[in-house]
Amino acid sequence: MTSDEIKEIEKEVLHGLIFDVHNRLAGNVDLIDTIKDEMFQNSSCKEVFLSVKTLKQNGEHVDLLSVVKNLSERKRLEYIGGAVFVSQLGDFYTNYDQFRHRILLMHENHFRKRISTIASEMQNMALNESLDVFNVISQSVTLIDELNSTVDIRKERSKKEILEETISDIENRKLTGINGVPSGIIEIDSAVGGFEGVVIVAGRPGSGKTAFALSIVNKMVCDQGLNGVFFSLEMSSKSLYQRFLAINGNIRSSNIWKGQMQSDDWDSIGRSFDKINDAGIEVYDKYFSISEIVAKCRSMHLTKPLQFIVVDYLQLIVSDSKTKGNREQEVSGISRALKILSMQLNIPVIALSQLSRACETRGGDKRPILSDLRESGSIEQDASTVLFTYRPSYYGFLGESGESLEDKAYLIMGKHRNGALKDIELHYKYDLNQEWCTQQRSEPNSFVVDEYHVNNFKPNTDF
């Protein structure tokens, strides 16, 4: 497109914005939110757009006179050529279809310019031998990801389409009681209603976060046939697959680590190998930055749609932020990136997270709360659900009669955006493979904290 053609397109878009074409003819679709000032090549049109945007944000009426007044107040009226330039915008005629098409052309022109700029930046980095080649790859992915995350109004759905999809979801939920992706464990699915959005699973080191994640992933991929990806930033993929084999084959973990396997164990290993090999799960231990994780997930999703993502664990992800040093801000940025990824792919992201030592210094039952999340920042804000892994035996607690509580494990719901908070009691195979699974008996099992008896857990309301 020539510069004159681009200028005409920009004027037609301004006409549509000033005369509210998008709201009058399209059911209040806020297309102005998809337009950025940097998309305007003509500086005069850009100034008019900034005035229109300011008036709308302030809730003021938008017409030719109010735009002229705002430009005058900002001392930009003479810069654009006076009120005559603004008045000429009233001479255009734009219906909704034309308006939408012109915006698409503006997006396309802007994208082409950005692609050209990014290509030049990538070439300069590639030729700079002082830069680490893997950092160059990471920064290149970040630049491209910037374009991928831009709003695409071509995929915009109407209000009716969204309402129809909502009704369909409600009807499906009536049959299963599950809204998101089921974990495969009855107690969890009953309490949470399936995983959706960003699900934070937090706990102290050794409290069973990874074991819990492997337990539910095994059920999701082997029992339910779902497809997912597991990013391990703490353990090697080989170690994780060994734990998968132990859980799936119901084999004692210590036998696998020591290589002291009985013939029955080898039979179970063989069956588990085939099952896991055919299952829709991939484990990666080479992707450490948030841009690498996001890029890999998008690439996999295009090839074979993912239904869940697991990251172990959040605080080990390397930030791509240019402002290094403030780790809380970096973790907040990582958390936000995972939320955006979840929304864009429309699948749950299960992110494991460390807790601070604060819960260990408290008295009583040492229940974790949201403020215990390390470098929390916006973690709890971005999460749809926060689950704390909690095992009484971790702190040496015994039952009321002095019995061991090694087989008891709880998920404490610190936040649940779509329902009430409760504690989920599960069975923990501590003496076998550390699997988290449904209870083997239904009667409650209270435990003693020194002389303090905890007969019933109370939901955490600190959020």
Secondary structure, DSSP 8 states (H G I E B T S, - for coil): --HHHHHHHHHHHHHHHHTTHHHHHTTS--GGGG--GGG--SHHHHHHHHHHHHHHHTT---SHHHHHHHHHHTT-HHHHTSHHHHHHGGG----HHHHHHHHHHHHHHHHHHHHHHHHHHHHHHHH-TTS-HHHHHHHHHHHHHHHHTS--GGG---HHHHHHHHHHHHHHHHHHS-SSB--S-HHHHHHH-SB-SEEEEEE-TTSSHHHHHHHHHHIIIIIS--EEEEEESSS-HHHHHHHHHHHHHT--HHHHHHT---HHHHHHHHHHHHHHHHSEEEEESS--BHHHHHHHHHHHHHHS--SEEEEE-GGGSB---SS-S-HHHHHHHHHHHHHHHHHHHTS-EEEEEEB-THHHHSSTT----GGGBTT-TTHHHH-SEEEEEE-GGGGT-EETTS---TTEEEEEEEEETTS---EEEEEE-TTTT--EE--S--S---EEETTEEE-S-------
